[in-house]
Amino acid sequence: MNKTILINKDNPIKQKYLEQLDLIEVKDVINENIFVDKETYNKYLELKEYLEQKNIIIGLTSGYRTIKHQQELLEEYKEKYGEEYANKIVAPPTTSEHHTSLALDIALQVDGKWILEEQDDYKYDYIFKEIHKYLHLFGFILRYPENKEEITKYPYEPWHIRYVGEFVSKIIYERNLTLEEYHSSFGTVLFINKEKDMTSFDVVNKISKLFGIKRVGHTGTLDPLATGVLIVAVGQATKVVELLTSTYKEYIAEVKLGIKTDTLDITGKVLDTKEVPSNIKLTETLNSFKKTYLQEVPIYSAVKVHGKKLYEYARNNQEVELPKKEVTIKEIELLSSKEDTFTFKTLVSKGCYIRSLINDIGNSLNTYATMTKLIRTKQGIVSIEETNTLEDLDNKNITLHNIEDVLDIKVVEVNDFLENKIRCGHRLDNTFSIEDKVIFKNKNNQLLGIYQVKGEHLKVWKNFI
């Protein structure tokens, strides 16, 4: 179940989600049976116990609602309060948070009595506000906060809480977001140390599930054999992936001489062997590759030729002319060598395949060369020492990097007048002496967009609002 699912008037619940519900039956404050998601209820009990230690007593008044129940509730409110008021505070069927089984309405007990009327709840708003401080500790958020009515489309409801899990609730609480804003405007960048035998997509999928966000992408594929720095963009940060991929990457590679495989690494099928010449000049040969040249793309890669990925040609034993791409080897250094193996460090441009580089080195040495190990130690300004491990990810103990902090672009805070112009996508006078790009933020530290120079003006390059 996706605990961060967004259900509102624009996003009705789907039957497929309803079929996955894990409901348990519990009692509300008036001893009637209601249904709640099992995990949500267990976390609610933890919250309830915590609040009791602070002399705050809460109970449940509502949990899961069927679509039929929501329809009946809407009709009841229309009859009791009028259609205009009912439509303002009661969600139409299929668009209620309560269909998720993750939303709870809570009541306060004051002087031994349950406060059950909504108008009376507001009298004790100071107690609710105390409760709101602790919701994120147990994975809950205040679903309809004050001063966010234009975003949520509902008035402030101090009693309506929603379970999203502790990882996401902490983000939403600390950044003062609604669930709508979390899905539409939240963005962050992660530095991950990818493990061996995992694909880059495996890591992306793992992160997507943790954040409950579909828009997740990496900034440079690492083969299952390879480990090291994998920069992953989440949410709005996916808009700047191209800036993160354009940087140089540093690798440490281990090589075995004398064998050739179909994948150009040790995981592939051995195609041929060749004697390794004695007294090979490794250092001299490596130094000769400090240049820009046309590198042949390996057939086991995702590069497309005639609309088809190269590895598909390989798996189908089909002939294909391998494309060549211009790459730059900025730095290359021999670290160690022993008999038919050696290790080197290199700094290369975007699009460089280390497997192909090693294959080219082997050809220059008049033998074969196959990659046996690869570590990406740096990408742009991010080094492997700054990364989080997958264990950190499992423990939800990872560092979230702001978009502006990972880009080498000037950041400018703008006033309300300029913010309105940016929100409307207007071009701006270049009064900031920008030479290429600039990141604009408002006084609340919200990213508005990235503008770039066009003639004497600044025009929108990426919009974050």
N, C-alpha and C positions, 0 to 999 in steps of 0.2 A: 504493500500500500504506500502511495506517495503522500507523506505527511504534510508536504508543503503545497498540496493541490489548491489552486485558486478557484473558488466558486463565488460568483457574483452575478449581477444581472447580465453581464456580457459573456459569462462563462458558465453555462448550465452544466449540471453534473451529468455524467454519461452512465448508461446502464452497466457498462463494463466495470466501472469503479464500484457501483453498488453491489455487484456480485462478489467483490473481494472483502467485504466488511467482516470484521471479527468482533461481533457484538456480545456483550454480557448484560444480564438483567440485574438492575440494582434498584434501591428505593430512593425516592426524592424526599424532600423535607416534609411533605404531607403524607408520606408513607405509601405513595403510589409507585407502581412499577414503571421504570424507564429503561431505555437501552443506551449503552455507551460503548465505544471502542475499548477493548480490553487494556491495551497499553496506556491509552489516555486516562482511563479510570485509575489505574495503578499509580500513575504520576499525580493525578488529582489527590489521591489519598496521602501521598507524600507532602504535597502542598498544604493540604488541610491540617496534617499533623504539625507541620512547621509553623503555620499561622496560629495554631492553638497555643504554642509556646509563647506567642506574642499577645495572647488573650484576644485573638480574633477568631470567631467561630463562623465557618461557612458551611453551606449545604447546597445540594443540587436542586434546581427546579426544572431543568430541561437538558436533554442530550440529543440522541439521534431522533430524527423525524422522518417519517415516510413522506413521499410526495403527496399522498392523499391527506395526511395529517396537516401538511403545510397549507394545502388548499382550504381545508376546514378552518384553520387558524386565520387565514386571510379573510374568509367570509365572515367569521366571527367578529374580527376587528372592524370590518366594514359596517356591519350591523350596529356595533356598539359605539364606534367613534366616527363613522363616516368614511367614505371612499378615499378622500384626499389624504387624511391622516393615516389610514391603514396602508395605503400604497407607499407612504413615506417611511414607515418603520417595519413593515412586514414584507419579507422577500416573496416574490412570486414562486409558485411551485417549480421545482428543479433548480432554482437559483439560490436556495437557502444554504448557509454554512452548516446548518444542522443535518443536512443530508449526508455529510461526510462522516458523521459519528465522532468527529474530532473537536466539535464545538460544544461548549458547556455554558449554560446560564447558571450563575451562582447567586445564592441569597445570603444575607447577613443575619446573624442572630444577635439581637440587641436586648439586653435586660431580660433574657430568657425567652424572647419572642422572635419569630421569623418575620423579617421584613419582606413582604411578598408583592406589594404594589410598586410599580415602576416609579411613580411620582415620589414615593417615600424613599426609594433608593437614592435619589439625588440629594436628599437631606443628609445622608450619611456618606456623601461622596469622599469626605476626608478619610474615611476608613477604607473605601475602595482604592483610593490613591495610595494608601500604605500597602495594600495587597499588590497593586500593580508593580511596585518596586521589586517584588520577589518572584513574579511569574516566570521570568526567564530562567531562573535557577532550576526549574522543574520542567522546562520545555514548552511553556505556555507564552502566548502573547495576548495583549489587549487588542481584540480584533477591530473595534471601532473607536479609536481614540479621539480626543478633543482636537479641534482645529485641523482635522483631516477629512471633514465631511465631503469636500469637493472631490476627493480621491476615492473614498470608500462608497460614497453615495448614500450613506446612512448617518444619522445623528449619533453623537457620543453615547455609547452604552457601557457604563462602568462594570456591568455584571457579565458581559459576554466575553468569555475567554476562549482561546483556540490553541490546541496542541499542535506544534510543528516540530518538536524535538529540540533537545537542549542546544545543539550546535547552531541551528538556524535561529532559535529564539534569542540567543545571545547577540547575534549579528543585528537582528531587527531591533532589539532593545537598545544596544549601544549606539546605533546609527539613527534611532528615532524614525523607523520606517513603518509603513503599513505593509500588509502582505502584497497589496497591489504594487507598491513601490519596490519591494524586494524583487518581484518578478520582472518589473519593467526597467528599473534604473540602477539596481545594484550591480557592481562590477568589481572584480578583484583579480589579482594575478598570484599564482602559486609557483614556488620553486621546488620541484620534486626531484629526488634522486631515484631514478627508475631502476628497478631490480632486473637481473638477468631472467630470461625466459618469460617475460611479460611483453606484450606489445604496447605501443604508445596508446592505442585505442583502449586497451584494458585499463590503463591509468585514467584516461579521460572518462570512461564509463564509471569507474569507482568514484571519481570526484563529482560527476553529475548526480549520482545517487546520494552522496553525502549532502550536497547543497540543495537537492531537489530542483535543480535547474537543468533544462535541456541544452541551453546554449553554452557549451563548453568545447574548447578546442586547444590543441597543443601548437607549439611554434617550431616544430622540426622533428620529424620522425626518428625514433631510435629503434633499430632492429631488435628482436627478442634477445639476440646474443649480447647486445650492447647495454651498458649501464650508464648512470650519470645524470647530468643536468637535463631536465625536461621542464620547460616553462609552459604552464597551463593557464589559459585565460578563461575566466568564468563570467557569464552574463555580459554586461556592457563592455567588458575588457576584450571580448572577441572582436570588437570593431577595430582594435589596434594591433591585431596579430601580425599584419604585414610589416609594421614598424619593428616588432620584436624579432621577426624572422630575418630581417635584413642585416643583422649584425654578424660579426665573425664568431666562429666556434672553435674551441680548443679541445683537442682529443689526445689521449694516450692510447696507442695501439700496440698490440703484440702480434708478431708475424712469424709464420713458419715457412721456411723456404723449401722448394723442391716439389711441392704438390699443387695441383690445380683442381678446383672444384667448380661445379656449375653455379653456385651462389657467390663465389669468390670469398667465402669464409668457411670455417672448419665445420659448420653444420651441414654443408652441402655434400653432394655425391662427388667422389673423387673421379676426375676425368682423365688425369694423366699425372705422371711423375717425371722428374727431371733431375739430373745430377746438379749439385750446388758447386759452382766453381770454387777452387781454393783461393785464398787471399783476395776475397771480394772487397771492394772499396766502398763500404757502407756509408761512411760519413760524406765522402765525396759525391756519391750517388744521391744521397738524400738532399744535400745542398743544391744539387742541380735541379731539384724540383721546386726550389723557391722562385716561383714564377707564375705567370698567368698562361694557361693553355687550354685547349679543347679536350675535355675529358669525356670518354665514352660512358654512357649511362649503363649500369649493370642490368642484365635482362631480368633478374629478380628484383624488381622495383615497381613502384606504383605509377611511374611515368606513363602517360598514354601516347600511343601511336595509332593513328587512324581510329581514335575513339575507344581503343582497347588497351588495358593495362599490360605492361610488358610481361609481368609474371604470368598473365593468362596465356600469352604466346608460349612461354617456357613450359608451362604445365601441359599444354596441348601439343608440345613438340612441333610448333610451327616456326617457320623461318621468318625473321623480321630484321630489318636494318636498324641497328641500335643508334639512337640519336646521340649527338655530342653537345655538351654545354661548356661554356667558358667558365672556368673556375680559377681562383687565385690561391696559391699556397703562400701565405704571408710569412710564416715561420715554420721551420722544421728542424728537429734536433734529435740525434741519436742518444738514447738514454742508456741502453745496455745491449750486449750481444753475446751469444754463446752458441757455438757450433752452427746449427741450422735455424736458429731463432734469434730474433732481435726485437727490441722495444723502442718506439720513438714517440716524441711529442710534436704536435703540429697545430698551427692556427690557420684555419681555412675560411674561405668565403661561403656565403649561402649557396646551397645546391651541390656542394662538393661531396662525393661519395668516397669515404675512406677506403672501402673495399676496392674501388676502382683505382684509387691512388696507389694502394699496395700492389695491385696487379701491374700497374705501370712501372712501379719500382722494380718488381720482379723481372719484367721484360728488360729493363735497363741493366740488370745484373746478369742477364743471359740465363735466367732460370725462371721457375714459377715462384709465386709468393701468395700466401693465403692468410687472411686475418683470423686469428684465434681468440682475440680478446679486444674489446674496445670500451673505453670510458670517456664520456664527454665530461671534461673537467670544467668547462666554462662556456657560456653563451653570452655574448655582449658583456655587460657589467656583472653578470651573475656567475659566481664561482660555486663549485660543488660544496664548499664549506658552508654556504648559505642555504642549502636545500633542506627540505624535510624528507624524511623517509616514509615509506608506505606504512610502517608501523606507527609513525606519528599520525598519519592519515586515519588509520584504524582507531587510534586513541583520541581522535578529534583534537589533536594538539598541534595545529599547524599555524604558520604565520601567514596572514593575509596582507598582501602588498597593494597599496593604492595604485591606480593606473598612472597617475602623474608622477609617482615615485620611481617607476621603472622606465620612464621615457626621458630621453635627454632633450626635453622641450621646455621652454620658458613657461611659467605659470603666472597668470595675471588675475587678480581679483577685481571684479567689476562692480559698479554701483547698480542701483535698481533700474535706472534709465537704460544703461547698456545691456543689462540682463534681459529686459523686455525685447530689445532689438535682436539679441541673440536667440531668444526663444521663438521669435518670428522668422529667424533665418536671414535677417538683413545683412548686407555687407557693411563693413565698418571701415572708417578711416584708419590708416596705419599710424596712429599716434603713439604706438608703443615701440617703434623702431624694430619691428620684427623682420627678420631676413628670410625665414622659411615658414615655420609653423609656431602656433601659440595655443596654450591650453587656457580656457577661460573658466573661472569658478565664481560663484556668488559669495556673499558675505557669510552664508551658512555653510561654506566649504563644500557645496554641491557642485559637481562637475557639470558644466553646461555644454561644452563642445570644444572641438579643436578647429581652429581657423588656419588658413594658409594664405600666403601673399599671392595676390593676383594683380599685377600692375602696381598701382598706388594704393590699393585697397586690400582688405582682408575678407576672404570668403569662407563659408562653411566647408570644412573638409569632413569632419565627423560630428554628428549631433548626438548628445547624450540625454536629451530631454524629450 
